[in-house]
Amino acid sequence: MNGLAPGAYYFHSDTGDLELLKEGNFRNEARHLGLQQDLPGDAAADIFFLADLNAILDTLGNRGYRATQLEAGVIGGKIYLAAYALKLGATGLTFFDDDVTTFFSPHAADKSAIFLVALGKGVGGPAR
């Protein structure tokens, strides 16, 4: 996105707005959060899905975790399709759960990391 400052953002799905949580270049942090892999540090953007699992489990019971994973997977799949349609790369990755929450806190306090998608043309070429 042209004119968007490098940083960590929160996407408000209800309005489509991006909220800047912290400004800066976080490629090294992205590498760390993505289990020390280069891909999240090289990607044009990383999307971390986080959810308040306690609230979800209180509402949906034991099925809440599966429902959360399913929703993240469906949204992640749509991101993959959009990226591929734009001739960009996209891939799902694993991560250090607690470190993701810590990095995005205080916004992410009481949330759990669910899914990570790295996308775009990375600094070393297309995302793999």
DSSP file (Angstrom, degrees, kcal/mol; ACC not computed):
  #  RESIDUE AA STRUCTURE BP1 BP2  ACC     N-H-->O    O-->H-N    N-H-->O    O-->H-N    TCO  KAPPA ALPHA  PHI   PSI    X-CA   Y-CA   Z-CA
    1    1 A M    >         0   0    0      0, 0.0     3,-1.4     0, 0.0     2,-0.1   0.000 360.0 360.0 360.0 122.0    0.0    0.0    0.0
    2    2 A N  T 3   +     0   0    0      1,-0.2     3,-0.1     3,-0.0     0, 0.0  -0.439 360.0  16.4 -67.9 136.7    1.6    3.3   -1.1
    3    3 A G  T 3  S+     0   0    0      1,-0.3     2,-0.6    -2,-0.1    -1,-0.2   0.437  87.8 131.5  84.2  -0.9    2.0    5.8    1.7
    4    4 A L    <   -     0   0    0     -3,-1.4    -1,-0.3     1,-0.0     3,-0.1  -0.770  56.7-129.6 -88.7 120.0    1.5    3.3    4.5
    5    5 A A        -     0   0    0     -2,-0.6    -1,-0.0     1,-0.1     2,-0.0  -0.384  29.6-100.5 -66.8 141.7    4.2    3.7    7.1
    6    6 A P  S    S+     0   0    0      0, 0.0    18,-2.4     0, 0.0     2,-0.3  -0.369  75.3  95.6 -59.1 140.6    6.1    0.5    8.1
    7    7 A G  E    S-A   23   0A   0     16,-0.3     2,-0.5    -3,-0.1    16,-0.2  -0.988  75.7 -60.4 167.0-171.9    4.7   -0.8   11.4
    8    8 A A  E     -A   22   0A   0     14,-3.1    13,-3.2    -2,-0.3    14,-1.6  -0.917  53.5-175.4-105.3 127.8    2.4   -3.1   13.3
    9    9 A Y  E     -A   20   0A   0     -2,-0.5     2,-0.5    11,-0.2    11,-0.2  -0.842  24.2-139.4-125.1 156.7   -1.3   -2.5   12.6
   10   10 A Y  E     -A   19   0A   0      9,-2.5     9,-2.9    -2,-0.3     2,-0.6  -0.980  20.6-142.5-113.0 129.4   -4.6   -3.8   13.7
   11   11 A F  E     -A   18   0A   0     -2,-0.5     2,-1.0     7,-0.2     7,-0.2  -0.825   4.9-148.0 -94.0 121.1   -7.3   -4.3   11.0
   12   12 A H  E >>> -A   17   0A   0      5,-3.2     4,-3.2    -2,-0.6     3,-0.8  -0.775  10.2-166.7 -87.0 102.2  -10.8   -3.4   12.1
   13   13 A S  T 345S+     0   0    0     -2,-1.0    -1,-0.2     1,-0.2    -2,-0.0   0.776  82.9  58.0 -64.6 -26.2  -12.8   -5.9   10.1
   14   14 A D  T 345S+     0   0    0      1,-0.1    -1,-0.2    -3,-0.1    -2,-0.0   0.816 124.6  18.4 -74.7 -29.4  -16.1   -4.1   10.8
   15   15 A T  T <45S-     0   0    0     -3,-0.8    -2,-0.2     2,-0.2    -1,-0.1   0.583  96.2-123.6-115.0 -16.2  -14.9   -0.8    9.2
   16   16 A G  T  <5 +     0   0    0     -4,-3.2     2,-0.2     1,-0.3    -3,-0.2   0.586  63.5 142.2  79.9  10.2  -11.9   -1.8    7.1
   17   17 A D  E   < -A   12   0A   0     -5,-0.6    -5,-3.2    -6,-0.0     2,-0.5  -0.551  46.5-138.9 -86.4 149.7   -9.7    0.6    8.9
   18   18 A L  E     -A   11   0A   0     -7,-0.2     2,-0.5    -2,-0.2    -7,-0.2  -0.928  13.2-158.1-104.7 131.0   -6.1    0.0    9.9
   19   19 A E  E     -A   10   0A   0     -9,-2.9    -9,-2.5    -2,-0.5     2,-0.5  -0.945  17.6-129.9-110.3 122.7   -5.0    1.2   13.3
   20   20 A L  E     +A    9   0A   0     -2,-0.5   -11,-0.2   -11,-0.2     3,-0.1  -0.591  27.3 176.4 -72.6 119.2   -1.3    1.8   13.8
   21   21 A L  E    S-     0   0A   0    -13,-3.2     2,-0.3    -2,-0.5   -12,-0.2   0.845  72.1  -9.1 -89.5 -41.4   -0.2    0.0   17.0
   22   22 A K  E     -A    8   0A   0    -14,-1.6   -14,-3.1     2,-0.1    -1,-0.4  -0.927  67.9-133.4-159.1 136.2    3.5    0.8   16.7
   23   23 A E  E     +A    7   0A   0     -2,-0.3   -16,-0.3   -16,-0.2     2,-0.2  -0.644  54.9  75.8 -91.0 144.8    5.5    2.4   13.9
   24   24 A G  S    S-     0   0    0    -18,-2.4     2,-0.7    -2,-0.3    -2,-0.1  -0.750  81.4 -66.1 145.0 172.0    8.9    1.0   12.7
   25   25 A N        +     0   0    0     -2,-0.2     3,-0.2     1,-0.1     4,-0.1  -0.844  43.9 175.2 -92.7 116.4   10.6   -1.7   10.7
   26   26 A F     >  +     0   0    0     -2,-0.7     4,-2.7     1,-0.2     5,-0.2  -0.087  34.8 123.8-116.1  32.7   10.0   -5.0   12.4
   27   27 A R  H  > S+     0   0    0      2,-0.2     4,-2.4     1,-0.2     5,-0.2   0.916  78.6  48.6 -61.1 -43.8   11.6   -7.4   10.0
   28   28 A N  H  > S+     0   0    0      1,-0.2     4,-2.2    -3,-0.2    -1,-0.2   0.914 112.9  48.0 -63.2 -41.3   13.9   -8.9   12.6
   29   29 A E  H  > S+     0   0    0      2,-0.2     4,-3.3     1,-0.2    -1,-0.2   0.892 109.5  53.4 -64.8 -39.3   11.0   -9.3   15.0
   30   30 A A  H  X S+     0   0    0     -4,-2.7     4,-2.2     2,-0.2     7,-0.2   0.909 107.8  51.1 -63.0 -41.4    8.9  -10.9   12.3
   31   31 A R  H  <>S+     0   0    0     -4,-2.4     5,-1.2     9,-0.2     6,-0.8   0.944 113.5  45.2 -58.4 -47.4   11.8  -13.4   11.7
   32   32 A H  H >X5S+     0   0    0     -4,-2.2     3,-0.9     1,-0.2     4,-0.9   0.958 112.3  49.6 -61.8 -50.8   11.8  -14.2   15.4
   33   33 A L  H 3<5S+     0   0    0     -4,-3.3    63,-2.1     1,-0.3     2,-0.6   0.842 104.1  61.7 -59.9 -33.5    8.0  -14.5   15.8
   34   34 A G  T ><5S-     0   0    0     -4,-2.2     3,-1.2    61,-0.2    -1,-0.3  -0.190 132.6 -86.2 -87.1  42.4    7.9  -16.8   12.8
   35   35 A L  T <45S-     0   0    0     -3,-0.9    -3,-0.2    -2,-0.6    -2,-0.2   0.857  79.1 -61.9  57.5  41.1   10.1  -19.4   14.5
   36   36 A Q  T 3<<S+     0   0    0     -5,-1.2     2,-0.3    -4,-0.9    -1,-0.3   0.721  97.3 146.2  62.8  23.5   13.3  -17.8   13.4
   37   37 A Q    <>  -     0   0    0     -3,-1.2     4,-0.6    -6,-0.8    -1,-0.2  -0.667  51.9-136.7 -90.7 147.5   12.5  -18.4    9.7
   38   38 A D  H >> S+     0   0    0     -2,-0.3     4,-2.1     1,-0.2     3,-0.8   0.850  90.7  76.8 -69.0 -34.6   13.6  -15.9    7.1
   39   39 A L  H 3> S+     0   0    0      1,-0.3     4,-1.9     2,-0.2     3,-0.3   0.866  93.7  45.6 -51.0 -51.1   10.3  -15.9    5.2
   40   40 A P  H 34 S+     0   0    0      0, 0.0    -1,-0.3     0, 0.0    -9,-0.2   0.827 115.1  49.5 -66.3 -26.4    8.3  -13.7    7.6
   41   41 A G  H << S+     0   0    0     -3,-0.8    -2,-0.2    -4,-0.6    -3,-0.1   0.799 115.7  42.6 -76.5 -28.4   11.2  -11.2    7.8
   42   42 A D  H  < S+     0   0    0     -4,-2.1    81,-2.3    -3,-0.3    82,-0.2   0.672  92.8 104.2 -89.5 -19.6   11.5  -11.1    4.0
   43   43 A A  S  < S-     0   0    0     -4,-1.9    77,-0.2    -5,-0.3     3,-0.1  -0.171  76.6-125.7 -64.7 155.3    7.8  -10.9    3.2
   44   44 A A  S    S-     0   0    0     75,-1.0     2,-0.3     1,-0.3    76,-0.2   0.851  92.8  -1.2 -67.1 -34.7    6.1   -7.7    2.2
   45   45 A A  E     -B  119   0B   0     74,-1.8    74,-2.9     2,-0.0     2,-0.4  -0.989  61.0-150.6-154.9 149.0    3.6   -8.1    5.0
   46   46 A D  E     -B  118   0B   0     -2,-0.3     2,-0.6    72,-0.2    72,-0.2  -0.987  10.2-156.3-121.4 132.8    2.8  -10.6    7.7
   47   47 A I  E     -B  117   0B   0     70,-3.3    70,-2.4    -2,-0.4     2,-0.5  -0.941   7.6-166.5-112.3 115.8   -0.8  -11.1    8.9
   48   48 A F  E     -B  116   0B   0     -2,-0.6     2,-0.5    68,-0.2    68,-0.2  -0.891   9.7-149.2-101.4 125.1   -1.1  -12.5   12.4
   49   49 A F  E     +B  115   0B   0     66,-3.3    65,-3.3    -2,-0.5    66,-1.1  -0.837  21.4 177.5 -93.5 125.9   -4.5  -13.7   13.4
   50   50 A L  E     -B  113   0B   0     -2,-0.5     2,-0.3    63,-0.2    63,-0.2  -0.946   4.0-176.8-127.0 150.6   -5.2  -13.4   17.2
   51   51 A A  E     -B  112   0B   0     61,-2.2    61,-3.1    -2,-0.3     2,-1.6  -0.993  36.6-116.0-146.6 151.0   -8.4  -14.2   19.1
   52   52 A D     >  +     0   0    0     -2,-0.3     4,-2.1    59,-0.3     3,-0.2  -0.682  37.2 179.5 -84.5  86.1   -9.7  -13.9   22.6
   53   53 A L  H  > S+     0   0    0     -2,-1.6     4,-3.3     1,-0.2     5,-0.3   0.836  73.6  59.8 -63.0 -34.2  -10.0  -17.6   23.2
   54   54 A N  H  > S+     0   0    0     56,-0.4     4,-2.1     1,-0.2    -1,-0.2   0.941 109.4  42.8 -60.5 -45.6  -11.3  -17.3   26.7
   55   55 A A  H  > S+     0   0    0     -3,-0.2     4,-1.6     2,-0.2    -1,-0.2   0.896 115.7  49.8 -65.8 -39.2  -14.3  -15.3   25.5
   56   56 A I  H  X S+     0   0    0     -4,-2.1     4,-3.4     1,-0.2     5,-0.3   0.920 111.8  47.2 -66.2 -44.0  -14.8  -17.6   22.6
   57   57 A L  H  X S+     0   0    0     -4,-3.3     4,-2.0     1,-0.2    -1,-0.2   0.863 109.1  55.0 -66.6 -35.3  -14.7  -20.7   24.8
   58   58 A D  H  < S+     0   0    0     -4,-2.1    -1,-0.2    -5,-0.3    -2,-0.2   0.864 117.8  36.3 -62.6 -35.0  -17.1  -19.1   27.3
   59   59 A T  H  < S+     0   0    0     -4,-1.6    -2,-0.2    -5,-0.1    -1,-0.2   0.902 133.0  22.5 -84.4 -45.0  -19.5  -18.6   24.4
   60   60 A L  H >< S-     0   0    0     -4,-3.4     3,-0.9     1,-0.3    -3,-0.2   0.466  91.9-144.8-107.1  -3.3  -19.1  -21.7   22.3
   61   61 A G  T ><  -     0   0    0     -4,-2.0     3,-2.2    -5,-0.3     4,-0.3  -0.339  66.5 -19.1  70.1-156.3  -17.6  -24.2   24.7
   62   62 A N  T >> S+     0   0    0      1,-0.3     3,-0.7     2,-0.2     4,-0.6   0.744 134.2  63.7 -59.4 -25.3  -15.0  -26.7   23.5
   63   63 A R  H <> S+     0   0    0     -3,-0.9     4,-2.6     1,-0.2    -1,-0.3   0.633  81.9  83.6 -74.0 -11.7  -16.1  -26.2   19.9
   64   64 A G  H <> S+     0   0    0     -3,-2.2     4,-2.3     1,-0.2    -1,-0.2   0.870  86.6  52.0 -60.3 -39.0  -14.9  -22.6   20.1
   65   65 A Y  H <> S+     0   0    0     -3,-0.7     4,-2.5    -4,-0.3    -1,-0.2   0.934 112.0  45.7 -64.7 -45.0  -11.3  -23.5   19.4
   66   66 A R  H  X S+     0   0    0     -4,-0.6     4,-2.6     1,-0.2    -2,-0.2   0.904 112.6  51.0 -64.2 -40.5  -12.2  -25.4   16.3
   67   67 A A  H  X S+     0   0    0     -4,-2.6     4,-2.5     2,-0.2    -1,-0.2   0.891 110.6  49.5 -63.5 -39.0  -14.6  -22.7   15.1
   68   68 A T  H  X S+     0   0    0     -4,-2.3     4,-2.4     2,-0.2    -2,-0.2   0.924 112.2  47.2 -65.4 -45.2  -11.8  -20.1   15.6
   69   69 A Q  H  X S+     0   0    0     -4,-2.5     4,-2.4     2,-0.2    -2,-0.2   0.902 112.4  50.6 -62.5 -41.4   -9.3  -22.2   13.6
   70   70 A L  H  X S+     0   0    0     -4,-2.6     4,-2.4     2,-0.2    -2,-0.2   0.930 110.9  47.7 -62.8 -46.2  -11.9  -22.7   10.9
   71   71 A E  H  X S+     0   0    0     -4,-2.5     4,-2.5     1,-0.2     5,-0.2   0.922 112.5  49.0 -62.6 -44.0  -12.6  -19.0   10.6
   72   72 A A  H  X S+     0   0    0     -4,-2.4     4,-2.9     1,-0.2    -1,-0.2   0.903 111.5  50.7 -61.6 -40.6   -8.9  -18.2   10.5
   73   73 A G  H  X S+     0   0    0     -4,-2.4     4,-2.4     2,-0.2    -2,-0.2   0.888 110.4  48.3 -64.7 -40.0   -8.4  -20.8    7.8
   74   74 A V  H  X S+     0   0    0     -4,-2.4     4,-1.9     2,-0.2    -2,-0.2   0.936 115.2  44.1 -66.4 -46.4  -11.2  -19.5    5.7
   75   75 A I  H  X S+     0   0    0     -4,-2.5     4,-2.0     1,-0.2    -2,-0.2   0.918 113.6  51.6 -64.8 -42.3  -10.0  -15.9    5.9
   76   76 A G  H  X S+     0   0    0     -4,-2.9     4,-2.5    -5,-0.2    -2,-0.2   0.898 107.5  53.2 -59.7 -40.9   -6.4  -17.1    5.3
   77   77 A G  H  X S+     0   0    0     -4,-2.4     4,-2.4     1,-0.2    -1,-0.2   0.880 107.3  50.9 -62.0 -39.0   -7.5  -19.0    2.2
   78   78 A K  H  X S+     0   0    0     -4,-1.9     4,-2.4     2,-0.2    -1,-0.2   0.871 109.1  51.4 -66.1 -36.2   -9.2  -15.8    0.9
   79   79 A I  H  X S+     0   0    0     -4,-2.0     4,-2.7     2,-0.2    -2,-0.2   0.923 109.1  50.8 -65.3 -43.9   -5.9  -13.9    1.5
   80   80 A Y  H  X S+     0   0    0     -4,-2.5     4,-2.9     2,-0.2     5,-0.2   0.952 111.4  47.7 -55.9 -50.9   -4.0  -16.6   -0.4
   81   81 A L  H  X S+     0   0    0     -4,-2.4     4,-2.3     1,-0.2    -2,-0.2   0.903 112.7  48.2 -60.3 -43.2   -6.5  -16.4   -3.4
   82   82 A A  H  X S+     0   0    0     -4,-2.4     4,-1.3     2,-0.2    -1,-0.2   0.921 113.0  48.3 -63.4 -43.6   -6.2  -12.6   -3.5
   83   83 A A  H  <>S+     0   0    0     -4,-2.7     5,-2.9     1,-0.2     3,-0.5   0.938 112.7  47.2 -62.6 -47.1   -2.4  -12.7   -3.3
   84   84 A Y  H ><5S+     0   0    0     -4,-2.9     3,-1.7     1,-0.2    -1,-0.2   0.879 107.8  56.1 -63.9 -37.8   -2.2  -15.3   -6.1
   85   85 A A  H 3<5S+     0   0    0     -4,-2.3    -1,-0.2     1,-0.3    -2,-0.2   0.805 108.7  48.4 -63.4 -27.9   -4.7  -13.3   -8.3
   86   86 A L  T 3<5S-     0   0    0     -4,-1.3    -1,-0.3    -3,-0.5    -2,-0.2   0.279 121.8-110.3 -92.8   9.7   -2.3  -10.3   -7.9
   87   87 A K  T < 5S+     0   0    0     -3,-1.7     2,-0.3     1,-0.2    -3,-0.2   0.848  77.9 129.5  62.2  36.7    0.7  -12.5   -8.8
   88   88 A L      < -     0   0    0     -5,-2.9    -1,-0.2    -8,-0.1     2,-0.2  -0.727  57.8-112.7-111.0 164.9    2.0  -12.3   -5.3
   89   89 A G        +     0   0    0     -2,-0.3    31,-2.6    31,-0.2     2,-0.3  -0.618  31.5 177.0 -94.5 159.1    3.1  -15.1   -3.0
   90   90 A A  E     +C  119   0B   0     37,-0.3     2,-0.3    29,-0.2    29,-0.2  -0.951   3.0 167.8-158.7 142.5    1.5  -16.2    0.2
   91   91 A T  E     -C  118   0B   0     27,-2.1    27,-2.7    -2,-0.3     2,-0.3  -0.988  30.8-121.1-155.0 149.5    2.1  -18.9    2.7
   92   92 A G  E     -C  117   0B   0     -2,-0.3     2,-0.3    25,-0.2    25,-0.2  -0.688  34.9-174.4 -88.7 146.9    1.0  -19.9    6.2
   93   93 A L  E     -C  116   0B   0     23,-2.1    23,-0.6    -2,-0.3     2,-0.2  -0.900  23.5-115.6-137.5 163.5    3.6  -20.3    8.9
   94   94 A T        -     0   0    0     -2,-0.3     2,-0.3   -60,-0.2    21,-0.1  -0.501  36.1-176.2 -93.3 171.7    4.1  -21.4   12.5
   95   95 A F        -     0   0    0     -2,-0.2     2,-1.0   -61,-0.2   -61,-0.2  -0.955  39.3 -85.3-160.1 167.4    5.1  -19.0   15.2
   96   96 A F     >  -     0   0    0    -63,-2.1     4,-2.1    -2,-0.3     5,-0.2  -0.800  43.5-156.3 -85.6 102.2    6.1  -18.5   18.8
   97   97 A D  H  > S+     0   0    0     -2,-1.0     4,-1.8     1,-0.2     3,-0.3   0.901  85.7  40.4 -50.1 -58.7    2.6  -18.1   20.3
   98   98 A D  H  > S+     0   0    0      1,-0.2     4,-2.4     2,-0.2    -1,-0.2   0.842 112.8  55.6 -65.9 -33.7    3.3  -16.2   23.5
   99   99 A D  H  > S+     0   0    0      2,-0.2     4,-2.7     1,-0.2    -1,-0.2   0.857 105.2  53.4 -67.5 -34.4    5.9  -14.0   21.8
  100  100 A V  H  X S+     0   0    0     -4,-2.1     4,-2.1    -3,-0.3    -2,-0.2   0.946 110.4  46.8 -62.9 -47.9    3.3  -12.9   19.2
  101  101 A T  H  < S+     0   0    0     -4,-1.8     4,-0.5     1,-0.2     7,-0.3   0.920 113.4  48.9 -60.0 -44.1    0.9  -11.9   21.9
  102  102 A T  H >< S+     0   0    0     -4,-2.4     3,-1.1     1,-0.2    -1,-0.2   0.926 109.3  52.2 -61.8 -45.5    3.7  -10.0   23.7
  103  103 A F  H 3< S+     0   0    0     -4,-2.7    -1,-0.2     1,-0.3    -2,-0.2   0.902 114.2  41.9 -59.5 -42.3    4.8   -8.2   20.6
  104  104 A F  T >X S+     0   0    0     -4,-2.1     4,-1.2    -5,-0.2     3,-0.5   0.402 100.4 146.8 -89.3   3.8    1.3   -6.9   19.8
  105  105 A S  T <4  +     0   0    0     -3,-1.1    -3,-0.0    -4,-0.5    -4,-0.0  -0.543  46.4  36.7 -81.9 152.0    0.5   -6.0   23.4
  106  106 A P  T >4 S+     0   0    0      0, 0.0     3,-1.5     0, 0.0    -1,-0.3  -0.978 128.2  45.8 -80.7 -12.0   -1.0   -4.1   25.1
  107  107 A H  T <4 S+     0   0    0     -3,-0.5    -2,-0.3     1,-0.3    -3,-0.1   0.879 117.8  45.3 -57.1 -37.6   -3.5   -4.4   22.2
  108  108 A A  T >< S+     0   0    0     -4,-1.2     3,-2.4    -7,-0.3    -1,-0.3   0.344  78.6 138.3 -91.8   6.9   -3.2   -8.2   22.2
  109  109 A A  T <  S+     0   0    0     -3,-1.5     3,-0.1     1,-0.3    -7,-0.0  -0.266  77.3  13.8 -53.2 136.6   -3.4   -8.7   26.0
  110  110 A D  T 3  S+     0   0    0      1,-0.3   -56,-0.4   -58,-0.0     2,-0.3   0.590 106.6 114.6  70.3  12.7   -5.6  -11.7   26.7
  111  111 A K    <   -     0   0    0     -3,-2.4     2,-0.4   -59,-0.2    -1,-0.3  -0.786  55.7-142.0-111.0 159.1   -5.5  -12.9   23.1
  112  112 A S  E     -B   51   0B   0    -61,-3.1   -61,-2.2    -2,-0.3     2,-0.3  -0.930  22.2-113.5-118.4 142.4   -3.9  -16.0   21.6
  113  113 A A  E     +B   50   0B   0     -2,-0.4   -63,-0.2   -63,-0.2     3,-0.1  -0.577  38.2 169.1 -73.1 134.9   -2.1  -16.3   18.3
  114  114 A I  E     -     0   0B   0    -65,-3.3     2,-0.3     1,-0.4   -64,-0.2   0.753  55.2  -5.5-115.2 -43.1   -4.0  -18.5   15.9
  115  115 A F  E     -B   49   0B   0    -66,-1.1   -66,-3.3   -21,-0.1    -1,-0.4  -0.988  50.1-150.8-159.0 152.8   -2.5  -18.2   12.4
  116  116 A L  E     -BC  48  93B   0    -23,-0.6   -23,-2.1    -2,-0.3     2,-0.5  -0.998   8.1-172.6-135.2 130.3    0.2  -16.4   10.4
  117  117 A V  E     -BC  47  92B   0    -70,-2.4   -70,-3.3    -2,-0.4     2,-0.4  -0.991   6.4-162.4-121.9 123.8    0.2  -15.6    6.7
  118  118 A A  E     +BC  46  91B   0    -27,-2.7   -27,-2.1    -2,-0.5     2,-0.3  -0.886  25.6 169.3 -99.6 135.5    3.3  -14.1    5.0
  119  119 A L  E     +BC  45  90B   0    -74,-2.9   -74,-1.8    -2,-0.4   -75,-1.0  -0.946  17.9  38.3-147.3 165.9    2.6  -12.5    1.7
  120  120 A G  S    S-     0   0    0    -31,-2.6     7,-2.1    -2,-0.3     2,-0.8  -0.297  93.3 -39.2  95.6-176.2    3.7  -10.3   -1.2
  121  121 A K  E     -D  126   0C   0      5,-0.2    -2,-0.1   -78,-0.1   -33,-0.0  -0.796  68.8-147.3 -85.5 113.8    7.0   -9.9   -3.0
  122  122 A G  E >   -D  125   0C   0      3,-2.1     3,-1.8    -2,-0.8   -79,-0.3  -0.147  29.2 -94.8 -77.2 175.2    9.6  -10.2   -0.2
  123  123 A V  T 3  S+     0   0    0    -81,-2.3   -80,-0.1     1,-0.3    -1,-0.1   0.748 129.0  44.4 -63.2 -23.2   12.9   -8.4   -0.1
  124  124 A G  T 3  S-     0   0    0      1,-0.4    -1,-0.3   -82,-0.2   -81,-0.1   0.251 131.6 -76.4-102.8  11.5   14.5  -11.5   -1.6
  125  125 A G  E <  S-D  122   0C   0     -3,-1.8    -3,-2.1   -83,-0.2    -1,-0.4  -0.813  87.6  -7.0 123.7-167.0   11.8  -12.0   -4.3
  126  126 A P  E    S-D  121   0C   0      0, 0.0    -5,-0.2     0, 0.0   -38,-0.1  -0.253  80.1 -98.3 -61.6 147.7    8.3  -13.5   -4.1
  127  127 A A              0   0    0     -7,-2.1   -37,-0.3     1,-0.1    -7,-0.1  -0.386 360.0 360.0 -61.1 143.9    7.2  -15.0   -0.9
  128  128 A R              0   0    0    -39,-0.2    -1,-0.1    -3,-0.1    -9,-0.1   0.432 360.0 360.0 -95.6 360.0    7.5  -18.7   -1.0
